[in-house]
Amino acid sequence: MDYRLGDIDGKIKIQGSDNGTATFSVVSPDNTSTDRVITLPDSTATLATTADVPSSITDNGDATAITIDSSENVQIGTTSGYGKVTIEHASGINNGLTLSSSSATANGNITGIQFSQGSNVTRPRAAIFAESVTSQSVAGHGADLCFATRGAPDGSTISTSDEKVRILSSGGITFNGDTSSANALDDYEEGTWTPTLGPGSGQSYASQVGTYTKVGNVVHCWVDLSLSAVGSITGSARILGLPFTPVSSPGIKPGSFICQNLNLPSGHKFTAGVYAANAFLYIWEEDVPPNGGVSQPGGESKFTNNSAMWGSFSYIAS
């Protein structure tokens, strides 16, 4: 290779060849043990010292985009942070971190984050990934968000078959690789409802409490209904005010109740349950065996001013 050293227009020029890349060594001083090799690329780039290069990468030279501090922590959009990587951005779902796959138009394409522990970083034990459910070339495309974990270290890495939870793009949560929307848990709710004895007027209550938990389409209810005045009841007695309308089938959804201070014949008792698609509880009067039989009490004659009904029941919401 032809090396040239000369003074051209007041500048010192070192030329390794007419084209290509040249390297040369700078011999270390006596108090060091390592020579330095400088590579001169065939480009217009400028060699700079560490004094010339800041510890950050700037956007158009007027705002800090990425900062790497002395502890090798990375801050994006800020000069201070917490942990190895901090990203600061303006409020908005489109201003944060974006992961993208090179197969962006494929149905079933995977884009995700993996988690490792210890020194074996090549075999992650957990992952969060998005799986496209329609081609992204189609209007209204979507993706499911999946969570995968792996148990005993069997020598293999995490994969989509290790999926434990999936949030469907259509709404709802499925488990252990199930992708069917029909099996998705699509609702969880806790709340209160106000039970009343009726239909009628003039009732007052010492206690009037209703609570419920709804898991998917199944509603679990609890009721505490204690009278201080029975008032008047028109027609068959009912407990009104269910939080959700039931499905029509199965027709009878019985509950479990304890009652006191009722005007009932010896051996009779009250119970209650949901019937068909009615958003109230039917009250049934049961006769003991061997007579058996169930009837609906009419009016207020079977109640007193201090009657009480406590119970629980479940039904499927429409």
C-alpha positions in Angstrom: 0.0 0.0 0.0 1.2 3.5 -0.8 1.3 5.9 2.2 2.0 9.6 1.7 2.7 12.3 4.2 2.8 15.9 3.0 1.7 19.5 3.5 -1.1 20.5 1.2 -2.6 24.0 1.4 -1.3 24.4 5.0 -2.8 21.1 6.1 -1.1 17.8 6.9 -2.4 15.0 4.7 -2.0 11.3 5.4 -3.1 9.1 2.5 -3.2 5.3 2.7 -4.2 4.7 -0.9 -6.0 6.3 -3.7 -9.3 4.8 -2.5 -10.5 2.5 0.3 -9.7 2.5 4.0 -6.3 3.1 5.5 -5.1 2.3 9.1 -2.0 3.4 10.9 -0.7 2.9 14.4 0.2 5.5 17.0 3.0 4.1 19.2 2.2 4.3 22.9 4.2 6.5 25.2 6.6 5.0 27.6 4.1 5.0 30.5 1.5 2.9 28.7 1.5 -0.5 27.2 -1.1 -0.3 24.4 -0.6 1.1 20.9 -3.5 2.8 19.3 -4.8 2.0 15.8 -6.7 4.7 13.9 -8.9 3.7 11.0 -9.6 6.3 8.3 -12.8 5.4 6.5 -13.3 6.4 2.8 -15.9 9.0 3.7 -16.3 12.6 4.7 -16.8 11.8 8.4 -14.8 13.7 10.9 -12.7 12.0 13.6 -13.3 13.5 17.1 -12.0 13.1 20.6 -14.1 12.3 23.6 -13.9 15.9 24.6 -15.8 16.7 21.3 -18.5 14.1 21.8 -21.2 14.7 24.5 -22.8 11.8 26.5 -26.1 12.4 24.7 -27.6 12.1 21.2 -29.4 15.2 20.3 -32.3 15.8 18.0 -31.4 18.6 15.6 -28.9 19.8 18.1 -31.5 21.6 20.2 -33.0 19.0 22.6 -31.7 15.9 24.3 -33.1 12.8 22.7 -31.0 10.0 24.3 -28.7 10.3 27.3 -26.4 7.6 28.6 -25.1 8.4 32.1 -22.0 7.3 33.9 -23.8 4.2 35.3 -24.8 3.2 31.8 -28.5 4.0 32.4 -30.4 5.2 29.3 -32.8 8.1 29.3 -34.9 8.9 26.3 -36.6 12.3 26.2 -35.1 13.3 29.5 -31.7 13.7 31.2 -32.7 11.9 34.4 -34.6 8.8 35.2 -35.0 5.6 37.3 -33.7 2.2 36.3 -31.7 1.1 33.3 -34.1 2.7 30.7 -36.4 5.7 31.2 -38.7 7.0 28.5 -40.4 10.4 29.1 -42.9 11.6 26.6 -45.9 13.9 26.3 -49.3 12.4 27.3 -50.9 10.3 24.6 -51.0 6.6 23.6 -49.1 7.3 20.4 -46.1 9.1 22.1 -44.6 6.2 23.9 -42.6 3.1 23.0 -43.6 1.3 19.8 -42.5 -2.3 18.9 -42.9 -3.3 15.3 -42.3 -6.4 13.3 -40.9 -6.6 9.8 -43.7 -8.9 8.8 -46.3 -6.2 9.5 -48.9 -7.5 7.1 -49.0 -11.1 8.2 -52.0 -12.6 10.0 -50.7 -14.3 13.1 -47.5 -12.2 13.2 -45.8 -11.9 16.6 -44.2 -8.8 18.1 -43.1 -9.0 21.8 -40.9 -8.5 24.8 -39.1 -11.3 26.6 -37.9 -11.5 30.2 -34.8 -13.4 31.5 -33.3 -13.9 34.9 -29.7 -14.6 35.9 -27.0 -15.1 33.3 -28.9 -17.3 30.9 -30.3 -14.5 28.8 -30.7 -16.7 25.7 -33.6 -18.7 27.3 -36.2 -16.2 28.5 -38.8 -17.5 31.0 -41.6 -15.0 30.3 -42.9 -12.9 27.5 -45.5 -10.4 26.5 -46.4 -10.4 22.8 -49.0 -9.1 20.4 -50.4 -11.5 17.8 -52.2 -10.1 14.8 -55.6 -11.6 14.3 -56.3 -10.1 10.8 -54.0 -9.0 8.0 -52.9 -5.4 8.7 -53.6 -4.6 5.0 -57.3 -5.0 5.9 -59.2 -2.0 7.3 -60.0 -2.4 11.0 -57.1 -4.9 11.6 -56.5 -5.9 15.2 -54.2 -7.9 17.5 -54.5 -9.9 20.7 -52.2 -9.1 23.6 -50.7 -12.3 25.2 -48.8 -13.2 28.3 -46.6 -16.3 28.4 -44.6 -17.9 31.2 -42.4 -21.0 31.4 -41.8 -23.2 34.4 -38.9 -25.6 35.0 -35.7 -24.8 33.0 -35.9 -27.7 30.5 -33.3 -26.3 28.2 -35.8 -24.6 25.8 -36.8 -21.0 25.5 -40.2 -19.3 25.8 -42.6 -19.8 22.9 -46.2 -19.0 22.0 -47.3 -22.4 23.3 -46.4 -21.2 26.8 -49.3 -18.6 26.7 -51.2 -18.3 29.9 -53.5 -15.3 29.4 -54.8 -13.6 26.3 -56.6 -10.3 26.0 -58.7 -10.5 22.8 -58.9 -7.6 20.4 -62.7 -8.1 20.5 -62.7 -7.8 24.3 -62.5 -10.4 27.0 -59.8 -12.6 28.5 -59.0 -16.2 27.7 -56.6 -18.6 29.4 -54.0 -21.2 28.5 -53.9 -20.8 24.7 -57.7 -20.6 24.2 -58.5 -18.0 21.5 -62.3 -18.5 21.3 -64.3 -15.3 22.1 -67.2 -17.6 23.2 -65.0 -18.7 26.2 -63.7 -15.3 27.0 -64.2 -13.7 30.4 -65.6 -10.4 29.3 -66.9 -8.8 32.5 -66.2 -8.5 36.2 -68.2 -6.2 38.4 -69.1 -5.7 42.1 -72.0 -3.5 43.2 -75.1 -2.9 45.2 -78.8 -3.1 44.5 -81.8 -2.0 46.5 -84.3 -4.8 47.3 -87.9 -3.9 48.0 -91.0 -5.9 48.9 -93.9 -5.4 46.6 -95.6 -4.6 44.4 -97.5 -2.2 46.7 -97.0 0.7 49.0 -96.4 1.7 52.6 -93.4 -0.5 53.3 -90.6 0.7 55.5 -87.4 -1.2 56.3 -85.2 -1.8 59.3 -82.6 -3.2 56.9 -82.6 -3.0 53.1 -79.3 -4.2 51.7 -78.4 -5.9 48.4 -75.0 -6.7 47.0 -73.8 -8.6 43.9 -70.7 -9.9 42.1 -70.9 -10.4 38.3 -68.4 -12.7 36.7 -68.9 -13.0 33.0 -72.6 -13.5 32.6 -73.2 -15.1 36.0 -74.6 -12.8 38.7 -74.2 -13.8 42.4 -76.5 -11.8 44.7 -77.0 -11.4 48.5 -80.0 -9.8 50.1 -80.9 -8.6 53.6 -84.5 -7.4 53.8 -86.0 -6.6 57.2 -89.4 -4.8 57.6 -90.4 -2.2 60.1 -93.8 -1.8 58.4 -95.4 -4.2 56.0 -97.7 -1.8 54.2 -99.9 -3.3 51.5 -99.0 -5.8 48.7 -100.9 -6.1 45.5 -101.0 -9.6 43.9 -98.2 -12.1 44.5 -95.4 -11.0 46.8 -92.0 -10.4 45.3 -88.6 -9.0 46.0 -88.0 -6.3 43.4 -84.9 -4.5 42.1 -82.5 -7.1 40.7 -79.3 -5.5 39.2 -79.5 -7.3 35.8 -82.2 -8.9 33.7 -82.0 -12.7 33.7 -82.1 -15.0 30.7 -85.4 -16.8 30.1 -84.0 -20.3 30.2 -83.5 -22.1 32.5 -86.9 -21.0 33.8 -86.5 -21.4 37.6 -83.3 -20.3 39.4 -84.0 -21.0 43.1 -82.1 -19.3 45.9 -81.3 -20.2 49.5 -83.2 -18.1 52.2 -83.7 -17.9 55.9 -86.9 -16.1 57.1 -88.4 -15.1 60.4 -91.5 -13.5 61.9 -94.0 -14.7 59.2 -97.6 -15.7 59.5 -97.3 -19.2 58.1 -99.0 -22.5 59.0 -97.0 -25.0 61.0 -94.4 -26.7 58.8 -94.5 -24.1 56.0 -91.6 -21.9 55.0 -90.7 -19.1 52.5 -88.1 -19.3 49.9 -87.4 -17.2 46.8 -85.8 -17.4 43.4 -85.6 -16.0 39.9 -88.2 -17.1 37.3 -87.8 -16.7 33.5 -86.6 -13.3 32.4 -88.1 -11.3 35.2 -85.9 -8.8 37.1 -87.3 -9.7 40.5 -87.5 -12.6 42.9 -90.6 -14.7 43.2 -91.5 -15.6 46.8 -92.7 -19.2 47.2 -94.4 -20.8 50.2 -93.4 -24.4 50.6 -95.4 -27.0 52.4 -93.5 -29.8 54.2 -93.7 -33.4 53.1 -95.7 -35.5 52.8 -98.0 -32.8 51.5 -95.3 -30.9 49.6 -96.3 -28.3 47.1 -95.3 -24.7 46.4 -97.6 -21.7 46.1 -97.2 -17.9 45.8 -98.4 -15.9 48.7 -100.8 -13.2 47.7 -101.0 -9.8 49.5 -99.4 -9.0 52.8 -101.2 -11.4 55.1 -98.3 -13.8 55.4 -96.0 -10.9 56.5 -95.7 -8.9 59.8 -94.2 -5.5 60.6 -90.9 -7.2 61.6 -90.7 -10.0 59.0 -87.2 -10.6 57.6 -85.7 -12.5 54.7 -82.0 -13.1 54.3 -80.6 -15.1 51.3 -78.4 -15.6 48.3 -79.0 -16.6 44.8 -77.4 -16.8 41.4 -78.6 -16.4 37.8 -77.4 -15.9 34.3 -77.8 -12.3 33.0 -79.1 -11.7 29.5 
